């Protein structure tokens, strides 16, 4: 392999030369994307990715104004939706903005609920089960500021990772192992890595965009979003600290990775995911090409795919338009849904015995598995469907370290939770229904719980 530059600005790599301009256009933005999304940095006691530090900086700058900003955004979303549906203004006809605000009646109701819950919580007016610190307060004061700042930078910076050839490069390199192990395209490795290093929501955001651009089919997008969107290492550290097992972080995260990988192999091969069609998003069709042709080496072919993609990347003005629409879509479309569904889920978890009743069959199962305090632990095995942090809240008062270890691991491997990931998936164009998310959550619980318990007895004792 030669890396010498010739006078025609081409680089010869085992065959037809690659454009030097195209190679630079692939390497520079992709390197920026990798540094922003996939490489964790340690600053003081904090471990995060570059984009995460930028989001934290904006969060610190805006501070206590973020809940008010979130409330304003939620109210604007509902008001503009009603205006577009009632007045049919010319600027909303056959445009992206029209698609954003002219939504189905269900989503209009959800935007109204999101605005109502935010107003009630911000001004502390209305029933306590909505305005309480651990229901509406969690959503508006804790989650909404994170989503506003994190998704602001994610929407703007994500093109560096997905639009300049890096997905094609990694996808071609990892095509064979990912197809063989998971039955998925190699580029899905980027989703998994972005989730582990940054955030599960970033992984879902990548997946939805790749589906809408024709790089994943329906089955692949659904499988990737519900099996690879694991929480970041930073959040895992937060869970272990809160539940009191931070001294067991290494065996804890090892257990999470092992159980998560086993589930990622099995779950996509079971209904409902296995019954998803292999059809692509209809407006764009299939845009994926990962099969290597000719006598080219794998690295040469992967570079060729990456450079070809980079040369077709949007220009600066188009990237700005895309980024601004992505930000608007997240703020006006996703945020109201997260607040509405998340608040309702937390109300059900905190103010009703629903999850206690639903988890009663889990008590003899946990006892059979040899877990102390099974009755106290049972609700924590299912309440994660409402919010991923709730199992840690319920489990923090359990005395048995073994049981707390199992609860913490399980909460991270169940993946589907309605306060964030579930709402994002329901809002996306990936065809996943609520009952399918429930089924996937239960299947993942059934697969990962025995693995976690066995490893817990081995590693914790």
Secondary structure, 3 states (H helix, E strand, C coil): CCCCECCCCEECCCCCCEEHHHHHHHHHHHHHHHHHHCCEEEECCEEEEHHHHHHHHHHHHHHHHHHHHHHHHHHHHHHHHHHHHHHCCHHHCCCHHHHHHCCCHHHHHHHHHHHHHHHHHHHCCCCHHHHCCCCHHHHHHHHHHHHHHHHHHHHHHHHHHHCCCHHHHHHHHCHHHHHHHCCCCCCHHHHHHHHHHCCHHHHHHHHHHHHHCCCCCHHHHHHHHHHCCCCCHHHHHHHHHHHCCHHHHHHHHHHHHHHHHHHHHHHHHCCCHHHCCCCCCCCCCCCCCCCCCCCCCHHHHHHHHHHHHHHCCCCHHHHHHHHHHHHHHHHHHHHHHHHHHHHHHHHHHHHCCHHHHHCHHHHHHHHHCCCCCHHHHHHHHHHHHCCCCHHHHHHCCCCCHHHHHHHHHHHHHCCCCHHHHHHHHHHCCCCCCHHHHHHHHHHHHHHHHHHHHHHHHHHCC
